[in-house]
């Protein structure tokens, strides 16, 4: 039986191959987080931040607010340091996740 290290090395190699065939234009956020080497917990943390900010965004929209700089600032401050703000927002937006929030973030950028 292969050692754990050998099996892990093989899995990492397979992941690198999969990353090459994943359609980055279809799943840009998933491609980005794999390319940057985020763990499952780190990815879930980004999505949790997006969920919370998306909820606040909808509340602010309902109150008639139209500028969301405060939400963008919070997102930037909580974003994993492995990710770049501009690249991440555009990847999430192109993948059509958190559409309304990310559209407003793109408009602010």
C-alpha positions as a Markdown table, in Angstrom:
| # | Residue | x | y | z |
|---|---|---|---|---|
| 1 | Unk | 0.0 | 0.0 | 0.0 |
| 2 | Unk | 1.2 | 3.5 | -0.9 |
| 3 | Unk | 2.3 | 5.7 | 1.9 |
| 4 | Unk | 0.1 | 8.6 | 2.9 |
| 5 | Unk | 2.6 | 11.1 | 1.6 |
| 6 | Unk | 2.7 | 9.4 | -1.8 |
| 7 | Unk | -1.1 | 9.3 | -2.0 |
| 8 | Unk | -1.3 | 13.0 | -1.0 |
| 9 | Unk | 1.3 | 13.9 | -3.6 |
| 10 | Unk | -0.8 | 12.0 | -6.2 |
| 11 | Unk | -4.0 | 13.8 | -5.2 |
| 12 | Unk | -2.2 | 17.2 | -5.4 |
| 13 | Unk | -1.0 | 16.3 | -8.8 |
| 14 | Unk | -4.5 | 15.3 | -9.9 |
| 15 | Unk | -5.9 | 18.5 | -8.5 |
| 16 | Unk | -3.4 | 20.5 | -10.6 |
| 17 | Unk | -4.5 | 18.6 | -13.7 |
| 18 | Unk | -8.1 | 19.2 | -12.9 |
| 19 | Unk | -7.4 | 22.9 | -12.4 |
| 20 | Unk | -6.1 | 23.0 | -15.9 |
| 21 | Unk | -9.3 | 21.5 | -17.4 |
| 22 | Unk | -11.8 | 23.4 | -15.2 |
| 23 | Unk | -13.4 | 26.0 | -17.3 |
| 24 | Unk | -12.2 | 29.3 | -15.7 |
| 25 | Unk | -14.7 | 31.3 | -17.6 |
| 26 | Unk | -17.6 | 29.1 | -16.3 |
| 27 | Unk | -16.5 | 28.8 | -12.7 |
| 28 | Unk | -14.0 | 31.6 | -12.1 |
| 29 | Unk | -14.4 | 31.8 | -8.3 |
| 30 | Unk | -13.9 | 28.1 | -7.8 |
| 31 | Unk | -10.9 | 28.2 | -10.2 |
| 32 | Unk | -9.5 | 31.2 | -8.3 |
| 33 | Unk | -9.7 | 29.6 | -4.8 |
| 34 | Unk | -8.2 | 26.3 | -6.1 |
| 35 | Unk | -5.4 | 28.2 | -7.8 |
| 36 | Unk | -4.7 | 30.2 | -4.6 |
| 37 | Unk | -4.7 | 27.1 | -2.5 |
| 38 | Unk | -7.5 | 27.9 | -0.1 |
| 39 | Unk | -8.7 | 25.2 | 2.3 |
| 40 | Unk | -12.3 | 24.1 | 2.6 |
| 41 | Unk | -12.6 | 26.2 | 5.8 |
| 42 | Unk | -11.1 | 29.3 | 4.1 |
| 43 | Unk | -13.5 | 29.0 | 1.1 |
| 44 | Unk | -16.5 | 28.5 | 3.4 |
| 45 | Unk | -15.4 | 31.6 | 5.4 |
| 46 | Unk | -15.4 | 33.7 | 2.2 |
| 47 | Unk | -18.9 | 32.4 | 1.3 |
| 48 | Unk | -20.1 | 33.0 | 4.9 |
| 49 | Unk | -18.9 | 36.6 | 4.6 |
| 50 | Unk | -20.7 | 37.0 | 1.3 |
| 51 | Unk | -23.9 | 35.6 | 2.8 |
| 52 | Unk | -23.8 | 38.0 | 5.7 |
| 53 | Unk | -23.0 | 41.0 | 3.5 |
| 54 | Unk | -25.6 | 40.0 | 1.0 |
| 55 | Unk | -28.2 | 40.0 | 3.7 |
| 56 | Unk | -27.1 | 43.4 | 4.9 |
| 57 | Unk | -27.1 | 44.6 | 1.3 |
| 58 | Unk | -30.7 | 43.6 | 0.9 |
| 59 | Unk | -31.6 | 45.4 | 4.1 |
| 60 | Unk | -29.8 | 48.5 | 3.0 |
| 61 | Unk | -31.5 | 48.4 | -0.4 |
| 62 | Unk | -34.9 | 48.1 | 1.3 |
| 63 | Unk | -34.1 | 51.2 | 3.3 |
| 64 | Unk | -33.4 | 53.1 | 0.0 |
| 65 | Unk | -29.6 | 53.2 | 0.3 |
| 66 | Unk | -27.7 | 53.2 | -3.0 |
| 67 | Unk | -24.1 | 53.5 | -2.1 |
| 68 | Unk | -22.6 | 50.4 | -0.5 |
| 69 | Unk | -19.0 | 51.5 | 0.3 |
| 70 | Unk | -19.4 | 50.3 | 3.9 |
| 71 | Unk | -20.1 | 46.8 | 2.7 |
| 72 | Unk | -17.2 | 46.8 | 0.3 |
| 73 | Unk | -14.9 | 48.0 | 3.1 |
| 74 | Unk | -16.1 | 45.2 | 5.4 |
| 75 | Unk | -15.6 | 42.7 | 2.6 |
| 76 | Unk | -12.1 | 43.9 | 1.9 |
| 77 | Unk | -11.2 | 43.8 | 5.6 |
| 78 | Unk | -12.5 | 40.3 | 6.1 |
| 79 | Unk | -11.2 | 38.8 | 2.8 |
| 80 | Unk | -8.7 | 36.0 | 3.1 |
| 81 | Unk | -5.2 | 37.4 | 2.6 |
| 82 | Unk | -4.5 | 34.8 | -0.1 |
| 83 | Unk | -7.1 | 36.6 | -2.3 |
| 84 | Unk | -6.9 | 39.9 | -4.0 |
| 85 | Unk | -10.0 | 42.1 | -3.6 |
| 86 | Unk | -10.6 | 43.1 | -7.2 |
| 87 | Unk | -9.9 | 39.7 | -8.7 |
| 88 | Unk | -12.1 | 38.0 | -6.1 |
| 89 | Unk | -15.1 | 40.3 | -6.6 |
| 90 | Unk | -14.9 | 39.9 | -10.4 |
| 91 | Unk | -14.6 | 36.1 | -10.1 |
| 92 | Unk | -17.6 | 35.9 | -7.8 |
| 93 | Unk | -19.6 | 38.2 | -10.0 |
| 94 | Unk | -18.7 | 36.3 | -13.2 |
| 95 | Unk | -19.8 | 33.1 | -11.6 |
| 96 | Unk | -23.1 | 34.7 | -10.8 |
| 97 | Unk | -22.8 | 34.2 | -7.0 |
| 98 | Unk | -24.3 | 36.9 | -4.7 |
| 99 | Unk | -25.3 | 38.7 | -7.9 |
| 100 | Unk | -26.8 | 41.9 | -6.6 |
| 101 | Unk | -24.1 | 42.5 | -4.0 |
| 102 | Unk | -21.3 | 41.7 | -6.4 |
| 103 | Unk | -22.8 | 43.9 | -9.1 |
| 104 | Unk | -22.8 | 46.8 | -6.7 |
| 105 | Unk | -19.3 | 46.0 | -5.6 |
| 106 | Unk | -18.1 | 45.9 | -9.3 |
| 107 | Unk | -19.8 | 49.3 | -9.9 |
| 108 | Unk | -17.9 | 50.7 | -6.9 |
| 109 | Unk | -14.6 | 49.5 | -8.2 |
